[in-house]
Amino acid sequence: MAVYRTVYTTFWQDDFILSLTSTEKFFYLYLMTNSKTNICGIYELPKSVAMMETGLPLIKITELLTKFEKEYHRVVCSKITNEIVVTNWLKYNGNPSPKVQKAIQIAFENVKDKSLINFTYGNIQNDTVSKKNDTVSKNIEGVSPSDCSMFSDNDTVSDTVPVIVPSSKTDYKPIIESWNQIIELAHIDCIEHKRLEHVKTRIEEKGFDRFLQMIENVKVSPFLLGKIKDKDGKAFKATFDWCILPNNFQKILDGNYIEEENDKNEKGKRPAALTKIYGERY
């Protein structure tokens, strides 16, 4: 039986995809559809195979893998086992079908570096799946097309797939690292307690990608970075906890606080748009 991978038409309108170069788009698509992928999105990808299938030189493949891991946080690579996990796998290949879920559990058993599972699936307790008299276990990819959206053109299926949110603070490492790249603002060293509740809720509402996009919007906002002073010479500086509050999060995501520094007038005051925002504060 042939094995298929989903590429929804909305893939091309995703904000992250639109921000990539043509080579990066091709490579990201390759990471989700290449011959080494499996149903759980955690697999070994020899660079020699990637070279043969993409036609890209070794140096370029190494460069792209590093960029997608360190800068874009879309993959995590295990230096021990040479496995990779596509952290956004569930967005394009998630499905609540019991048969698919069982097949994913079986695929987990073949993952050598178990820590990779957490980056996409959270702290899931991997139930032991009996392989006796189990038709799915005989062929992990042998799931009926009617059971799984990754074999279907039915886009409505993906809309019903629940978002699996990481539950361990180590799963939020990409968020912590991205935020701590902002040298102008106070850094964070953990996501737990009330902060964890807000982070989980924002991810459930908008998705992990959009959460990272919120942080990227903070990075280019002179206002949130404290570079714009009011008439009393004071400047507002955002904090992580302020940014993850519902109203603030949405405003940042919408780009309400993004203003170019050269938009300030000659007296160094904020432009009218920011004056209005600054007055509202929240």
Helices and strands as residue ranges (DSSP letters): G 9-13, H 15-18, H 22-33, E 42-44, H 47-54, H 58-66, I 67-71, E 75-77, E 83-86, H 89-93, H 98-109, G 114-117, H 118-121, H 135-138, G 145-147, G 149-151, G 155-160, G 169-172, H 173-179, H 193-206, H 208-219, E 225-229, E 235-237, H 240-243, H 246-254, G 261-263, H 272-280
